[in-house]
Amino acid sequence: MSLLSPTPAVLVLEDGRAFRGRAYGSTGRTVGEAVFTTGMTGYQETLTDPSFHGQIVVQTAPHIGNTGVNDEDDESGGYWVSGYVVRDPSRRVSNWRATEGLEERLIRHGIVGISGIDTRALTRHLRDRGAMRAGIFSGDDAALGTDAQIEAVRSARPMAGARLVDEVTTGQPYTVEAVGEKRFTVVAYDLGIKSATPEQLAARGIEVRVVPAGTPFAEVSALKPDGVFFSNGPGDPAAADHEVEVIRRVLRAGIPFFGICFGNQLLGRALGFGTYKLTFGHRGANQPVLDVASGAVEITSQNHGFAVEAPIGDPVTAPQEEFGRVEVSHIGLNDRVVEGLRCLDVPAFSVQFHPESAAGPHDSRGLFDRFADMMADRPASTRA
């Protein structure tokens, strides 16, 4: 399909607002939660990030597709977005690494999209009204009546209360070998893990045993890991009771724990804090975060629609008192959302952003070193 195709398409929000444009990618219909991401680059990593499962992604940067796509930068084995929205698709690919155009890739993976709409107006609407369900209808589906389109949108699964990790996690365990001399073994729960994450761990001499989300703690314990890692992932953390109980058992066993994004929300729940849905979330590679301990501001890559409800300021005793004191370690500077937790009496910490930074800035990659240091400092008496 040509990027200049006149095939009609319409994006319809659950509150009835509609945006008309041209089909981009596959034609047909799709529904999901409409969210926007503010990154100017990294669209291939966005499309292959399992955290976007069930969502129609709106790119706020107007010109998308310039560098095409390649066979190396996918962050998982699938293209997870439910739909894709851009303003001005690039008419040609200009990058020596490209193996295919973006629209060709979208068509090959059956991703229904729309182009030629006012993405700024759409983004402002989502900021004012909040992320909401939406549908993209193109070709024959674009000619459906508005009432039928809205009905299809409103019948879509809402994100609040949704358990999605089972739909994106690996089917079988696998191992990413340590680079160079092996120092530690880490069990990484795949809740929607991006390939750059075990690569960052492996680069620090860590053998990574990636396991499905439903893996019981007994199987983890049998592997005698030096640490446990929980990845990013889609859906509502309130629906992840199994994973929360696993973390509690990890903490009770004294095994060092590190969580990112969804893993941060689940550590919060394990400590007894609540979680809540943000109005429109944080998505993009340009999110400023304050590291409370150092006072440094880090530019981070983020993708989340839920957050931890914990007090900012002095350390407090966790609501689950057996785990001792905890403090908010990082704060979002745009809206003061909790961006990280640090336990003071058990070896555990987490952040709401993506330190593997694919794509994105590298300000926070030192967190992987911090995890390695935590495992190195683990008392011998707590080792299996």
N, C-alpha and C positions, 0 to 999 in steps of 0.2 A: 504493500500500500504506500502510495506517495505521501510525503509529508504535506503536500499541497492538496491532498484529496478533499473534495467537497462533501464527503460523507457526513451527514449531520449527526450531532451528538448533543446530549443535554445532561448536566449534572443537577440532580434534584436533592435538596436537603429535607430532613424530616419535618422542618417547620414550614415547608412549602416554597421556600425560595429556590429559583431555578437559574442556571447559567447555561446559555447555549453556545456551542462551538463546533469543532470538527473532531471526528474520530481520530484517535492516536493509539497505535498498537492494535490489538484485536478489536473486532466489533462485536456487539451483543449487549449484555447487561451484567452488572455486578453491583453488589451492595456491601457496605462496611461502615466503620466509623471514620468520618472525615477529620483528618488532622493535617497540620502543616509543619514543614521542616524548613529551617532557615539557612541551611548549609548552601554555599555557592558551588561547592564541588562535592564529589563523593556520591553521586546518584547511584552508581552501580552497587556500592556498599549498602546504601539505603535499601535498594530493591531486594537485596539478598540477606537483609538482617531479619531473622525470625521474630524479633520484637515487633515488627510491623504487621504480623499476621492478623488478618481480619480488619485491616485499615485501608482506607483510600487516602493516599499520600498526595498532598498538595505541595509543590515546590514553590517557595516564595521567590527564589531567583528566577528572573524571567526567561533566560536563555539556557536551555537544557539540551544536552546531547552532543556538545561540541567535540568531545574526545571519544565518542563512541563507547564501546565496551570491549573487554578483552577476556581471555580465558584464565587470567591469574587473580583478578581482584574480587571475585565473588567471595562473600563472607560465609556462605553455606552452600549446601547442595541444591537449593531451590530459590525461586523468586516468590516471596511470601506476601507481597502487598496484594490487597483485593482489587485495587484500582490505582490509576496514576493520572495526575493532573499537572499540566504544564501550560505556560502561556505561549512561548515561542520556541518550538522545537528547532534545533539546528538543522539546516538544509544539507549540510555535508559534514563528514567526519574528518577531523584533522589531528591525528596523533599516531605516532609510529608504532605504538603498542596495540592499537585497535585491531580487532579481528572481525568486528561486526558493528553495524549501526545500532543505536539504542532502540529505534522502533522495530527493526528486524528482530532484536532479542525479545522485545515485549510480545510481538506476534508469536514467536516460536514458543513462548511460555504461556500464551493464552491470557496475557494481562490486558484487560479492557481499560482504555484511557480516553482522555479528552484533552484537546489543545485549543488555543485561540480564545480562551475566556479571560476575564479580568481576575487574575489570581490575587491581586492586591485587595480588591473588594471582597473576594471570598475569604481571604485571611482575616480581614478586619471583622467580617461577620462572625467568624468562628471565635475570634478573640472576645467579641462582645457577648455572644450568645453561648459560647462554649462548644467544645467538640461534640458532634452529633452524628447520627447515622445519615448516610447519603447513598445515592445510587448514580451510576453512570449508565446511560442508555444511548446506544448508537445504532446506526443502520435502521432496520425495521423497528427496533425497540424504541428509537427516538420518536417514532410517530404515535406511540401509545398515548392515551389521554393522560393529562396531569394527575387525575385522581388515581388511576391505576399505578402510575409511577410512584406516587407518594405512598400508596398502600404497600407496594413492594418494599419500599425503604423502611417503613414503620414495622414491617414484619421481620426485619433483620435482627439478628442476635445483638442485644446491647452489650457494651464492654463491661459495665459494672456487673459484677457477679460471675463473669465468664472465666472458666478454667480452660486455658488454651495450651498450657505447656505440654500436655499429652499429645497434642497435634503437631508439635514441632520438634520434640526431643528425639534423640537417636533411638533406633530400634534395638541396637546391640552395643555393648561396651566396646571401646577401642582405645588404643594407647598412642600417645604422641611422645616419641622418645626424647630424652634430654639431649641438648646440644653440648658436646664435649663431655667432661666428666660429670657423671650423675651425682648430685648432692642430696636430692630429696625425691620422695614420691608423693604426689598430690592426687586425691580423688576429686574430679571436677564434675559437678552435677550439670548436665546439659538441660537447661530450661529454655533453650533457644540460643545456645552459645554461638559466637562468631569465631571463625577460624583463627583470627589474629590473636585471640586470647590464649589458647594453649601454646601458640607460637611464642608469645611473650614469656610465658612461664618456662617453656622448654629452653629458651635462650639463656635462662639463668640456671641451667643445670638441673631442671626439675622434670622428672618423668611424670607425665599427666595421664592418669587413667580416667577417661571420660565415660560417665555412666548415665543411663536413662533417668528421667526425673522420678520414676516410681521406685528406684532402688532402695531397699530397706537398709536401715543403719547397720544391721548385723552383717550384711555383705560388705559394707564399707569397712567396718571394724576388722573383718577377716583379712582385708588387704593390708592392714597395719600401716596406714598412711602417716606421713609426717604432717600433712595438712589437708584441709577440705576447702574446696572452692565452690561457690554458687554463682552461676552466670546470670546474664541478662535474660529476658524472656517476655512474652506477651501475656495479657490478661490481667485479672484482678488478683492482687496478692491475698485478699480475703478468702479466695477459693483454693488456697494452696496449703491446706492443713497438714497433709503428709509431709511436705517439705519443711514446714515449721517444726514439726516434731523431730525430724531428723537433725535439724540445727540444734535443738535443745539437747539432744543426746550427744552431739559433737561437743558442745560446750561443757556438759557434765563430765565428759571423758578427758577434758583438758587438751583436745586436739586443736591446734591453731586453725582459725577460720577466717576466710576472706570472701566477701560477696560484693558484686557490682550490680547496679541497676535493680533488677527484680530481686537479686540476692540481698541488696541493702534493705528493701522493703520486708523481705522475709526474716532477716536478722531482727529488724525492728519488732515484728510480730512475735518472734521467739522470745524477745526480752520483755514482752508484755505491752508494747506500745500499739496504738491503732494505726491504721492506714486510711487514706481518703483519696477520692478522685479529684485531680486538679481540673480547673475550668477548661484549659486547653493544652496543658502539658508543656514539656520542654523537649524540642527536637531540633537538632542542628549541631554544627561543629564550632559554635561561637558563643557558648554559654559561660559567663563569668562566675567563678566560685571562689569564696574566701576560705583558705586553710586557716582555721582559727588559731592553731598552735603557732604557726610561723608568721601569720599576718600576710602571707603571699596571696596574690590573686592569680588563679590559674584559669586559662581559657580551656573549656572542656567540650567534649563531644557527648551529647545526651540524646536519649530517646525514651521518654517515659510519660505516662499519663496519670500515675498514682504516686503518692509520697507518704513518708512516715510522719506521724504526728508525735513529736517529742519536744521537750522544752529546750530552748536555746539558752545557753548561759553556763552557769556552774554545773559540775557533774551532779547527777541525781542517782538515787538507788533505783534500779530497774523495777518496774512493776512486778516482774518475776524476780523476787528478791534473792533467790538462790544464786543469781548471776552477778550480784554485787553492783558496783557503780558503773555508770555509763555517761558519756558526754556526746553532744553534737560536735563533730569534728570539722564539718564543712557546711557552709551556708551559701545558698544561691543569692547572688547580689541583685538580681532583677526583682525578686519577690520574697526573699528571705525564706525560701523553702529549705527544709532539712536536706542536705546533700551528702551527709556522711555520719557514721556512728563509730565511736571507739569505746570498747569495754576496758575498764581499768583493773578488774579483778579476774578476768578470764581472757585468754589470748584470742581476741576476735575484733575485727573491724570491717567496715564496709563503706562503699561510696555509691552515690546515686548516678554517677556519670560513668563514662567508658574510658578507662585509662589505656586500653589497647589502641584507642584512637585510630580506628580504620573505618571511614576516613576521619581525619581531624587532627588537631594540634597534639603535640607530644608532651605537654606540660606535666602530665600526671603519671607518666610511665614509671616513675620512681616508686609508685605504690607496689609494683611487683617486687622490687627490691626490699621494700618494707616487709612484705609477706615472707620472703626468703629469710630475712633477719629474724622474724618472729619464730620461724621454724628452727633456725639455728640456736635460738635462745631457749627453746623448750626444755624444761627440766628433765633430766634422764629418768626420774621417777615416774613421769607421766607417759613415757614411751612404751608402746606395746612390746 
